[in-house]
Amino acid sequence: MNETREPGPEADDALLEAILRRAEPRPQPSEAARERAFEALHATWSRRVAHRRRRRAVTGVAAAALVASAAALLWIEPPPPTAAPVVVTLVRSSGGALEVNGVSVPASAAPEAAGTLVAGDRLATAPGTRAALAWGNGSLRLDEATRIELRGGNTLQLSAGALYFDSTPWGHVGAEAGRLVVETRFGRIVHAGTQFQAALRGDQLRVSVREGEVRIEGDRLDVGIAAGEAIWYAADGRFERRMVAAYDAGWAWTAEIAPLEDFTGRTTADVLDWVARETGFAVRYGSDRARQLADSEARGIEALEPLPALRTLPVMTSLTLTVDDGIIRVDSTSPGVEP
């Protein structure tokens, strides 16, 4: 009986070996073909590397922008330092009533009731009422029917009426000058060491300068005003510049609400200097004797406004006083009278 055997692994190996012996060598590509293939492969590789670099650059820029945005969110730049606010106090009021933040207060009690004023506080004088405020080292006066609001720093808003400011009032020689910026619907009023007044009546702004210089800066108005000048400006664009004397009647109300001074230990010459500062008058001594008498201590001049004090001086001293064309002329009644 014949047995049939399955071919094993040895037969497969022998068959594969026989086939390989009969196979011809595989043809090799030419040198030019190999170079072309290498160049194509290198170009493909270069494009992929460049693409990856571009992606990294874009990703880096985006990452940097993201970091910057995050830093901006985390870092809030501190605001620039602001000037210290001026100390504002009501020192005198006369007449009927004064409104402090909408509350009516009798003029006689207003200085105590108001206390120190801060940004946002509002003051309004009724008809027939005036007020004087210490504005830092300066003196601020409000005429009747005037409304202001403190804006912080050295700024206030004038809505109606008239105000007067003296940056270096009598008794503050050597002190830093007071600073004030007045905002109106016509523009901002800024000054340089001065006495000036600003009046807002209806559709017209009037600014007068007794000493120093003032500038008005606005959308339609940009003008400088020197001492001895006044300007009128209306909402319809009308403009006028005039000369105004330091003792013009338009300044009279400012002296009527001047803070009262204590002249204890002061001289008559001090009183005259104070009156001159508040009225715009100039003092002229007629003789050396008159000047010597004025250097004596002032007596009986307490709690008086400038013009009443001026009228009292001849009664309390050996001086004669006359006022003419803005000049206070001071003479002695007798050359032999001792102070």
Salt bridges, closest charged atoms under 4 A:
GLU17 OE2 - ARG21 NH2 2.24
GLU31 OE1 - ARG34 NH2 2.23
ASP143 OD1 - ARG130 NE 2.71
ASP143 OD2 - ARG201 NH2 3.35
ASP166 OD1 - ARG277 NH2 2.68
GLU183 OE1 - ARG151 NH1 3.13
GLU183 OE2 - ARG188 NH1 3.04
GLU211 OE1 - ARG277 NH1 3.01
ASP222 OD1 - ARG215 NE 3.04
GLU229 OE1 - ARG241 NH1 3.05
ASP236 OD2 - ARG238 NE 2.83
GLU240 OE2 - ARG242 NE 2.63
GLU256 OE1 - ARG130 NH1 2.90
GLU278 OE1 - ARG141 NH2 3.03
ASP295 OD1 - ARG291 NH2 3.29
GLU305 OE2 - ARG92 NH2 2.71
GLU338 OE2 - ARG289 NH2 3.88
